[in-house]
Amino acid sequence: MPNRLMLAPLTNCQSHTDGTISDEEHRWLTMRAEGGFGLTMTCASYVQANGQGFPGQLGIFGAEHVPGLTQLAGALNATGTVSYIQLHHAGMRAPADLIGQQPVCASDDPKTGARALTTDEVVHVTADFVAAARRAELAGFRGVEIHGAHGYLIGQFLAPEINRRTDRYGGSLDDRSRLLFDIVAGIRAECGPDLALAVRLSPDRFGIVTEEMVEVFARLVDTGDIDLIDMSLWDVHRVAADGALEGQPLLDVFARIERGPVRLAVAGQVYEPSDIREVLDRGVDIATLGRVGILHHDYPKRLAADPGFQPRRPPATPDVLTAEGVSPAFLEYLTTRFAGFVTT
């Protein structure tokens, strides 16, 4: 990486209905790479048709997605950024009216109407994550990230209050994390040694237990298969709210875990240059920028040129956002989902 700044995997709803990449999505990401991000991560790309979580989401579940992704990877790599694509399955958070069928989960979920995957279907999910990683490698991406955070399918397996299975994928933490570790091992076995492999985790929420995520983090390091762990902390200044770690700063909880050559990225309200300096000074390797990366496609270049650079703050006008590569579909998503981000 030319610097320690990473573009967060941001939902934007601007690809085609079949999951193929649009010109708007291509432009959005290449603008960030040209703007100096050391690592440019795509939005979550779904690995099975029933794993789509958002309209206009990028797909990677079929051969039809590879040509567009190949063009994207080539354009990103030409800038000097490290190109990553995030692999995702929404599980019970896949809207039934979007996917045209009943959503799936680790266990039956009456609230969402999701049904439990069979054991054979879980094996198939593993295989489809691996196949998606292979497509990403063939397209030319330098790395893939497994989305295990934010209450999506892998997180649903990790969460004891959601996963009530009695087969080898439920019960103990070892069994509830089996899906994640099988995907990691499968990708490493199927793809070449030069394809970087990352995992995104949440420290809590959506039924996740903080102490268990510390254990999963350490076990991922011990596999020797992981290059990056991307912790989505929601807010880098938050403290743990459960168990023996209650009251301890989450950033410090994960930064102090022995990780050898594995890099640690953190996301969560990293906005001002002072925020970046703070997280890096506290032992983090990579600062992940989300909403401020929407407001400034060239944040890294601006910061390199002026350490006192003061980024914009929301709300932003549609004209400003359009100039930053935000498409009409993305603008609508920001307007409806993030109160106060867009102003007229």
BELGIBEL-V612188 format. One record per residue. OMEGA is omega in whole degrees, -180 to 180 (* if undefined). NEAR is the number of other ideal C-beta (glycine too) atoms within 12 Angstrom. Layout:
# BELGIBEL-V612188
OMEGA_NEAR, OMEGA_NEAR
This chain:
# BELGIBEL-V612188
178_29, 175_19, -174_26, 180_30, -178_44, 172_50, 179_51, 174_44, -169_40, 173_40, -178_38, 171_44, -174_33, 172_34, -177_38, -176_23, 178_20, 179_21, 177_38, -174_29, 179_38, 175_30, -179_20, 178_28, 178_40, -179_32, -179_28, -176_41, -179_50, 176_30, 180_32, 178_47, 177_41, 179_24, 170_36, 179_31, -179_44, 174_37, 180_46, -178_48, 175_49, 167_50, 175_43, 178_45, -170_51, -171_43, 173_47, -178_35, -180_27, 180_33, -179_44, -178_41, -173_37, 171_33, 179_28, -179_33, 176_47, 179_47, 176_43, -174_50, -178_36, -180_22, -179_19, -179_18, -170_36, -178_29, 179_19, 178_34, 177_40, 176_27, 180_26, -179_42, 179_38, 180_22, 178_30, -177_41, -179_24, -179_16, -176_30, 175_22, 171_37, -174_36, 177_41, 169_52, -179_51, -178_49, -165_53, 167_46, -174_50, -179_39, -177_46, 178_38, 173_38, -179_38, -178_23, -179_21, 177_12, -176_23, 176_31, 179_13, 179_18, 177_21, -177_35, -176_36, 174_44, 179_46, 176_33, -180_22, -177_30, -176_12, -179_12, -176_23, -179_19, 176_31, 178_22, 171_29, 170_37, 178_18, 179_20, 179_12, 176_26, 176_37, 179_21, 176_25, 178_42, -178_36, -179_24, 171_36, -180_48, 179_32, 178_29, 177_47, 178_41, 177_30, 179_36, 179_45, 179_33, 179_24, 177_36, 177_27, -180_44, -179_35, 173_42, 176_53, 175_52, -178_53, 178_47, -173_45, 166_43, 173_38, 174_37, -164_48, -179_51, 176_50, 177_44, 175_48, -178_48, -172_49, -178_39, -179_27, 177_23, -177_34, 178_42, -177_22, 178_29, 176_15, -175_23, 179_20, 180_37, 179_30, -179_19, 177_17, 177_26, -178_20, 179_25, 179_38, -177_41, 180_32, 180_45, -176_48, 174_33, 177_31, 178_44, -178_38, -179_26, 178_32, -179_40, 179_30, -174_20, -173_28, -177_31, -177_19, -178_14, 177_14, 179_35, -176_35, -179_44, 173_44, 174_47, 180_42, 167_49, 179_38, -175_47, -179_37, -178_28, 177_33, -178_28, -180_41, -173_32, -179_34, 178_25, 179_34, 173_43, 179_34, 178_27, 177_42, -178_37, 180_25, 176_29, 177_38, -176_26, 179_18, -174_28, -176_17, -171_33, 176_39, -173_37, 168_41, -173_46, -178_47, 176_50, -172_45, -176_43, 176_28, -175_24, 179_38, -180_19, 174_30, 177_21, -175_28, -176_23, 171_25, -176_19, -179_14, -176_26, 178_17, -180_15, 178_22, -177_28, 179_41, -179_36, 179_28, -176_37, 180_45, -177_31, 177_19, 178_29, -175_15, 177_28, -178_17, -179_15, 179_30, 178_34, 171_42, 175_48, 177_47, 177_45, 178_35, 171_26, -167_40, -178_33, 173_24, 178_27, 176_20, 179_31, 180_35, -178_18, -177_24, 178_39, 179_27, -179_17, 170_25, 177_22, -179_39, -172_32, 175_37, -178_47, -177_49, -179_46, -173_39, 179_34, 174_39, 172_41, -176_40, -180_33, 178_36, -176_35, 180_30, -178_42, 179_38, 178_25, -179_25, 179_32, -179_20, -175_14, -180_14, 178_13, -180_12, 178_21, -177_17, 174_29, 172_26, 175_17, 6_21, 177_19, 179_28, 175_20, 180_21, 178_13, -178_24, 177_33, 178_23, 178_19, 174_32, 180_33, -178_37, 176_29, 179_20, 179_27, 179_37, 179_32, 179_21, 179_26, -178_35, -175_24, -174_15, -176_19, -177_24, 177_11, -179_13, -178_28, 176_29, 174_19, *_11
